[in-house]
Amino acid sequence: MDRIKKLDHLRNDIRGVLSMVQSVPGVTANKQKLLQIVGDLEECDIQVIELRNSALFRIRTCSNNFREYLDPRSQCSFE
């Protein structure tokens, strides 16, 4: 979670810089670079969230299967 917070702060810092840079004439290359960095960070956030959700889903599935396996009334085999 700390990494996600750091990414949020970094993205907000970059957006702040971007808003200042936009008012300055003749720095379109820098603006494009900053926009690309913000986009990369957002894509990274999405990947982190997807990985976290996938891991949580696997943990829940495994834990449910294991509970079912431990239940003496269950016909489940834990594989």
N, CA, C and O atoms as a DFTB+ gen file, in Angstrom:
316 C
 N C O
     1  1       0.818      -1.202       0.000
     2  2       0.000       0.000       0.000
     3  2       0.862       1.268       0.000
     4  3       0.478       2.285      -0.576
     5  1       2.038       1.196       0.656
     6  2       2.915       2.364       0.675
     7  2       3.349       2.751      -0.729
     8  3       3.469       3.934      -1.049
     9  1       3.587       1.735      -1.572
    10  2       4.004       2.036      -2.949
    11  2       2.896       2.747      -3.706
    12  3       3.157       3.662      -4.487
    13  1       1.657       2.326      -3.475
    14  2       0.532       2.969      -4.154
    15  2       0.416       4.420      -3.689
    16  3       0.173       5.313      -4.501
    17  1       0.589       4.662      -2.375
    18  2       0.547       6.039      -1.867
    19  2       1.661       6.874      -2.476
    20  3       1.444       8.026      -2.851
    21  1       2.861       6.294      -2.577
    22  2       3.992       7.020      -3.175
    23  2       3.704       7.350      -4.630
    24  3       4.016       8.445      -5.097
    25  1       3.102       6.395      -5.353
    26  2       2.744       6.655      -6.748
    27  2       1.723       7.776      -6.840
    28  3       1.810       8.625      -7.727
    29  1       0.747       7.787      -5.922
    30  2      -0.259       8.860      -5.910
    31  2       0.398      10.214      -5.683
    32  3       0.094      11.181      -6.382
    33  1       1.304      10.285      -4.701
    34  2       1.985      11.554      -4.425
    35  2       2.819      11.983      -5.624
    36  3       2.806      13.153      -6.009
    37  1       3.543      11.037      -6.212
    38  2       4.379      11.353      -7.364
    39  2       3.517      11.840      -8.526
    40  3       3.856      12.826      -9.179
    41  1       2.412      11.157      -8.784
    42  2       1.535      11.564      -9.877
    43  2       0.979      12.962      -9.624
    44  3       0.918      13.784     -10.538
    45  1       0.575      13.231      -8.384
    46  2       0.054      14.562      -8.060
    47  2       1.128      15.632      -8.199
    48  3       0.850      16.732      -8.677
    49  1       2.354      15.316      -7.786
    50  2       3.462      16.262      -7.963
    51  2       3.679      16.565      -9.443
    52  3       3.850      17.720      -9.833
    53  1       3.671      15.516     -10.261
    54  2       3.889      15.698     -11.706
    55  2       2.748      16.518     -12.306
    56  3       2.979      17.382     -13.153
    57  1       1.529      16.251     -11.872
    58  2       0.399      17.036     -12.382
    59  2       0.534      18.513     -11.987
    60  3       0.203      19.405     -12.768
    61  1       1.021      18.756     -10.770
    62  2       1.246      20.139     -10.334
    63  2       2.270      20.828     -11.210
    64  3       2.080      21.970     -11.627
    65  1       3.357      20.129     -11.484
    66  2       4.397      20.677     -12.359
    67  2       3.822      20.886     -13.758
    68  3       4.083      21.903     -14.401
    69  1       3.042      19.920     -14.218
    70  2       2.462      20.004     -15.556
    71  2       1.562      21.237     -15.671
    72  3       1.588      21.926     -16.691
    73  1       0.772      21.518     -14.641
    74  2      -0.111      22.688     -14.721
    75  2       0.698      23.988     -14.754
    76  3       0.301      24.953     -15.407
    77  1       1.843      24.009     -14.040
    78  2       2.707      25.200     -14.102
    79  2       3.362      25.318     -15.482
    80  3       3.459      26.412     -16.039
    81  1       3.806      24.188     -16.023
    82  2       4.519      24.185     -17.303
    83  2       3.590      24.602     -18.435
    84  3       4.026      25.242     -19.391
    85  1       2.312      24.245     -18.334
    86  2       1.373      24.551     -19.421
    87  2       1.219      26.044     -19.655
    88  3       0.893      26.474     -20.762
    89  1       1.455      26.836     -18.613
    90  2       1.306      28.291     -18.787
    91  2       2.553      28.928     -19.406
    92  3       2.532      30.098     -19.786
    93  1       3.637      28.157     -19.506
    94  2       4.879      28.688     -20.075
    95  2       4.926      28.354     -21.564
    96  3       4.748      27.193     -21.933
    97  1       5.162      29.345     -22.432
    98  2       5.211      29.055     -23.864
    99  2       6.483      28.310     -24.262
   100  3       7.541      28.503     -23.663
   101  1       6.367      27.457     -25.280
   102  2       7.538      26.831     -25.882
   103  2       8.100      25.634     -25.131
   104  3       9.282      25.326     -25.285
   105  1       7.317      24.967     -24.345
   106  2       7.837      23.786     -23.647
   107  2       6.949      22.562     -23.917
   108  3       6.698      21.752     -23.024
   109  1       6.490      22.450     -25.141
   110  2       5.567      21.359     -25.460
   111  2       6.219      19.989     -25.322
   112  3       5.543      19.028     -24.953
   113  1       7.518      19.871     -25.611
   114  2       8.198      18.580     -25.481
   115  2       8.177      18.135     -24.022
   116  3       7.924      16.966     -23.731
   117  1       8.440      19.057     -23.112
   118  2       8.402      18.730     -21.686
   119  2       6.996      18.344     -21.246
   120  3       6.815      17.422     -20.451
   121  1       5.998      19.062     -21.773
   122  2       4.612      18.739     -21.428
   123  2       4.280      17.318     -21.870
   124  3       3.662      16.552     -21.131
   125  1       4.702      16.978     -23.087
   126  2       4.432      15.629     -23.598
   127  2       5.096      14.575     -22.731
   128  3       4.505      13.533     -22.451
   129  1       6.319      14.842     -22.307
   130  2       7.058      13.895     -21.466
   131  2       6.347      13.720     -20.125
   132  3       6.192      12.598     -19.644
   133  1       5.920      14.820     -19.528
   134  2       5.214      14.748     -18.249
   135  2       3.891      13.992     -18.398
   136  3       3.530      13.186     -17.540
   137  1       3.183      14.254     -19.475
   138  2       1.928      13.531     -19.717
   139  2       2.181      12.036     -19.863
   140  3       1.408      11.213     -19.370
   141  1       3.266      11.695     -20.543
   142  2       3.623      10.283     -20.722
   143  2       3.933       9.634     -19.364
   144  3       3.530       8.501     -19.103
   145  1       4.654      10.369     -18.505
   146  2       4.996       9.835     -17.178
   147  2       3.720       9.601     -16.367
   148  3       3.573       8.558     -15.729
   149  1       2.801      10.561     -16.388
   150  2       1.532      10.403     -15.663
   151  2       0.787       9.190     -16.197
   152  3       0.256       8.394     -15.423
   153  1       0.746       9.046     -17.519
   154  2       0.077       7.889     -18.123
   155  2       0.733       6.582     -17.714
   156  3       0.044       5.608     -17.412
   157  1       2.069       6.553     -17.702
   158  2       2.793       5.348     -17.285
   159  2       2.487       4.998     -15.837
   160  3       2.303       3.828     -15.501
   161  1       2.432       6.012     -14.981
   162  2       2.127       5.773     -13.573
   163  2       0.711       5.217     -13.408
   164  3       0.485       4.309     -12.610
   165  1      -0.234       5.766     -14.165
   166  2      -1.610       5.274     -14.073
   167  2      -1.697       3.835     -14.552
   168  3      -2.411       3.028     -13.957
   169  1      -0.982       3.503     -15.617
   170  2      -0.951       2.126     -16.110
   171  2      -0.323       1.201     -15.072
   172  3      -0.778       0.075     -14.877
   173  1       0.722       1.683     -14.412
   174  2       1.384       0.915     -13.362
   175  2       0.410       0.679     -12.208
   176  3       0.343      -0.429     -11.675
   177  1      -0.346       1.711     -11.817
   178  2      -1.348       1.565     -10.755
   179  2      -2.356       0.484     -11.108
   180  3      -2.702      -0.350     -10.271
   181  1      -2.829       0.502     -12.356
   182  2      -3.827      -0.482     -12.794
   183  2      -3.244      -1.883     -12.684
   184  3      -3.918      -2.806     -12.226
   185  1      -1.989      -2.044     -13.105
   186  2      -1.351      -3.364     -13.026
   187  2      -1.190      -3.819     -11.579
   188  3      -1.393      -4.993     -11.269
   189  1      -0.825      -2.892     -10.693
   190  2      -0.670      -3.233      -9.270
   191  2      -2.013      -3.672      -8.690
   192  3      -2.087      -4.663      -7.964
   193  1      -3.066      -2.936      -9.011
   194  2      -4.397      -3.276      -8.495
   195  2      -4.849      -4.625      -9.039
   196  3      -5.406      -5.435      -8.299
   197  1      -4.611      -4.875     -10.339
   198  2      -4.989      -6.166     -10.924
   199  2      -4.223      -7.312     -10.272
   200  3      -4.797      -8.366      -9.997
   201  1      -2.913      -7.109     -10.019
   202  2      -2.118      -8.140      -9.350
   203  2      -2.631      -8.393      -7.939
   204  3      -2.747      -9.541      -7.508
   205  1      -2.933      -7.323      -7.230
   206  2      -3.435      -7.466      -5.859
   207  2      -4.772      -8.210      -5.853
   208  3      -4.974      -9.123      -5.053
   209  1      -5.680      -7.820      -6.745
   210  2      -6.983      -8.484      -6.811
   211  2      -6.845      -9.951      -7.183
   212  3      -7.551     -10.798      -6.635
   213  1      -5.944     -10.261      -8.109
   214  2      -5.713     -11.644      -8.518
   215  2      -5.171     -12.454      -7.351
   216  3      -5.603     -13.584      -7.124
   217  1      -4.223     -11.878      -6.608
   218  2      -3.647     -12.583      -5.457
   219  2      -4.703     -12.813      -4.392
   220  3      -4.780     -13.900      -3.820
   221  1      -5.520     -11.802      -4.120
   222  2      -6.575     -11.953      -3.113
   223  2      -7.581     -13.012      -3.544
   224  3      -8.050     -13.797      -2.720
   225  1      -7.914     -13.037      -4.830
   226  2      -8.848     -14.046      -5.336
   227  2      -8.268     -15.446      -5.141
   228  3      -8.972     -16.358      -4.708
   229  1      -6.979     -15.615      -5.462
   230  2      -6.333     -16.926      -5.299
   231  2      -6.294     -17.346      -3.842
   232  3      -6.530     -18.510      -3.517
   233  1      -5.994     -16.390      -2.960
   234  2      -5.937     -16.703      -1.524
   235  2      -7.317     -17.134      -1.031
   236  3      -7.437     -18.118      -0.301
   237  1      -8.354     -16.403      -1.425
   238  2      -9.718     -16.760      -0.987
   239  2     -10.109     -18.118      -1.517
   240  3     -10.663     -18.936      -0.783
   241  1      -9.825     -18.374      -2.796
   242  2     -10.185     -19.649      -3.409
   243  2      -9.471     -20.798      -2.706
   244  3     -10.086     -21.811      -2.373
   245  1      -8.185     -20.633      -2.485
   246  2      -7.389     -21.674      -1.831
   247  2      -7.909     -21.910      -0.415
   248  3      -8.071     -23.053       0.010
   249  1      -8.166     -20.833       0.303
   250  2      -8.625     -20.954       1.684
   251  2     -10.003     -21.604       1.744
   252  3     -10.250     -22.428       2.625
   253  1     -10.909     -21.254       0.824
   254  2     -12.241     -21.882       0.781
   255  2     -12.122     -23.366       0.459
   256  3     -12.780     -24.201       1.080
   257  1     -11.272     -23.687      -0.525
   258  2     -11.082     -25.096      -0.889
   259  2     -10.512     -25.884       0.290
   260  3     -10.904     -27.025       0.534
   261  1      -9.580     -25.260       1.016
   262  2      -8.941     -25.959       2.124
   263  2      -9.945     -26.183       3.255
   264  3      -9.966     -27.251       3.868
   265  1     -10.778     -25.174       3.532
   266  2     -11.816     -25.326       4.563
   267  2     -12.772     -26.451       4.184
   268  3     -13.169     -27.268       5.014
   269  1     -13.126     -26.462       2.907
   270  2     -14.033     -27.505       2.427
   271  2     -13.371     -28.878       2.560
   272  3     -14.019     -29.858       2.928
   273  1     -12.098     -28.931       2.261
   274  2     -11.345     -30.187       2.367
   275  2     -11.294     -30.673       3.815
   276  3     -11.373     -31.875       4.071
   277  1     -11.161     -29.739       4.764
   278  2     -11.078     -30.108       6.179
   279  2     -12.417     -30.539       6.760
   280  3     -12.462     -31.213       7.789
   281  1     -13.500     -30.155       6.110
   282  2     -14.828     -30.520       6.597
   283  2     -15.034     -32.017       6.375
   284  3     -14.974     -32.477       5.234
   285  1     -15.278     -32.796       7.449
   286  2     -15.389     -34.254       7.304
   287  2     -16.574     -34.685       6.441
   288  3     -16.583     -35.795       5.909
   289  1     -17.570     -33.813       6.303
   290  2     -18.742     -34.165       5.473
   291  2     -18.485     -33.930       3.989
   292  3     -19.276     -34.347       3.143
   293  1     -17.384     -33.267       3.678
   294  2     -17.100     -32.880       2.291
   295  2     -16.592     -34.072       1.477
   296  3     -15.908     -34.960       1.985
   297  1     -16.952     -34.052       0.202
   298  2     -16.442     -35.044      -0.749
   299  2     -15.303     -34.454      -1.575
   300  3     -14.864     -35.041      -2.565
   301  1     -14.833     -33.281      -1.149
   302  2     -13.828     -32.538      -1.914
   303  2     -12.443     -33.135      -1.699
   304  3     -12.087     -33.499      -0.579
   305  1     -11.678     -33.233      -2.749
   306  2     -10.267     -33.607      -2.611
   307  2      -9.441     -32.372      -2.897
   308  3      -9.680     -31.686      -3.890
   309  1      -8.491     -32.081      -2.061
   310  2      -7.679     -30.868      -2.198
   311  2      -6.523     -31.142      -3.139
   312  3      -5.616     -31.910      -2.816
   313  1      -6.557     -30.509      -4.309
   314  2      -5.502     -30.725      -5.305
   315  2      -4.800     -29.425      -5.589
   316  3      -3.876     -29.387      -6.401
